[in-house]
Amino acid sequence: MNKIRTLREQHLLTQEELAALAGVAERTVRHTEAGGNVRLSTLRKLAGALRMEPQEMARIHAESQSGTK
């Protein structure tokens, strides 16, 4: 399972709720969880909504893109 999705679920959030908290589109959350390319500013917003450091979010996202666990 994607680590970003796991983090979202640990916070008991739906994709729609995370999108609203982060100020991004729900489609952006889906795209990010699928390992798609996203802007650094988007990762920062998602990190803030999930109460984590942006660097950690960027690392997790990079791992999801490469398939690394």
NUDOKOL-462860 format. One record per residue (C-alpha): residue in one letter; x, y negated, z negated. Coordinates in pm, 1 decimal. Layout:
{A {X Y Z}}
...
This chain:
{M {0.0 0.0 0.0}}
{N {117.8 -353.5 75.1}}
{K {276.7 -522.6 -227.1}}
{I {100.0 -852.7 -166.3}}
{R {-233.9 -673.4 -161.2}}
{T {-136.1 -494.2 -481.4}}
{L {-52.8 -827.3 -649.0}}
{R {-386.8 -971.7 -538.9}}
{E {-573.9 -671.0 -672.3}}
{Q {-383.3 -684.6 -1003.3}}
{H {-519.5 -1037.7 -1040.8}}
{L {-866.9 -895.7 -969.1}}
{L {-908.2 -1119.8 -665.9}}
{T {-1072.3 -1056.7 -333.1}}
{Q {-906.5 -1185.2 -16.3}}
{E {-1170.2 -1458.5 -5.0}}
{E {-1098.6 -1564.0 -364.8}}
{L {-722.0 -1569.8 -313.4}}
{A {-766.6 -1774.3 2.7}}
{A {-979.9 -2027.7 -184.6}}
{L {-731.1 -2054.1 -472.5}}
{A {-437.6 -2093.7 -234.4}}
{G {-614.8 -2331.4 1.7}}
{V {-569.7 -2110.1 307.6}}
{A {-807.2 -1924.3 536.1}}
{E {-916.6 -1573.3 444.3}}
{R {-778.9 -1465.7 781.5}}
{T {-437.7 -1591.2 666.9}}
{V {-451.3 -1369.4 357.6}}
{R {-541.7 -1067.8 573.8}}
{H {-259.8 -1150.2 817.3}}
{T {-9.5 -1190.5 533.2}}
{E {-112.0 -861.6 371.0}}
{A {-71.3 -691.5 708.7}}
{G {290.9 -809.1 721.4}}
{G {236.5 -1070.6 991.5}}
{N {452.9 -1376.6 1037.6}}
{V {344.7 -1663.9 815.3}}
{R {482.3 -2005.7 734.1}}
{L {693.2 -2060.4 426.1}}
{S {438.6 -2319.2 313.8}}
{T {170.2 -2047.9 322.0}}
{L {383.4 -1815.8 110.1}}
{R {432.5 -2099.2 -138.9}}
{K {57.5 -2153.2 -162.6}}
{L {-10.0 -1783.2 -213.1}}
{A {267.7 -1760.2 -471.2}}
{G {116.6 -2048.6 -664.7}}
{A {-225.9 -1888.2 -661.2}}
{L {-76.3 -1561.8 -787.3}}
{R {138.1 -1741.9 -1048.6}}
{M {471.0 -1623.5 -915.8}}
{E {788.2 -1782.2 -784.5}}
{P {782.4 -1865.8 -412.1}}
{Q {1118.4 -1693.1 -365.4}}
{E {974.5 -1370.2 -501.4}}
{M {672.9 -1397.2 -270.1}}
{A {905.0 -1454.3 27.4}}
{R {1113.6 -1149.6 -70.7}}
{I {806.6 -928.9 -106.3}}
{H {668.6 -1049.4 225.6}}
{A {1000.3 -985.6 401.6}}
{E {1002.4 -631.7 262.8}}
{S {648.4 -572.6 385.9}}
{Q {748.8 -685.7 733.9}}
{S {1044.4 -447.3 743.3}}
{G {857.8 -160.8 582.6}}
{T {1095.2 -152.5 285.3}}
{K {955.0 -55.2 -54.5}}
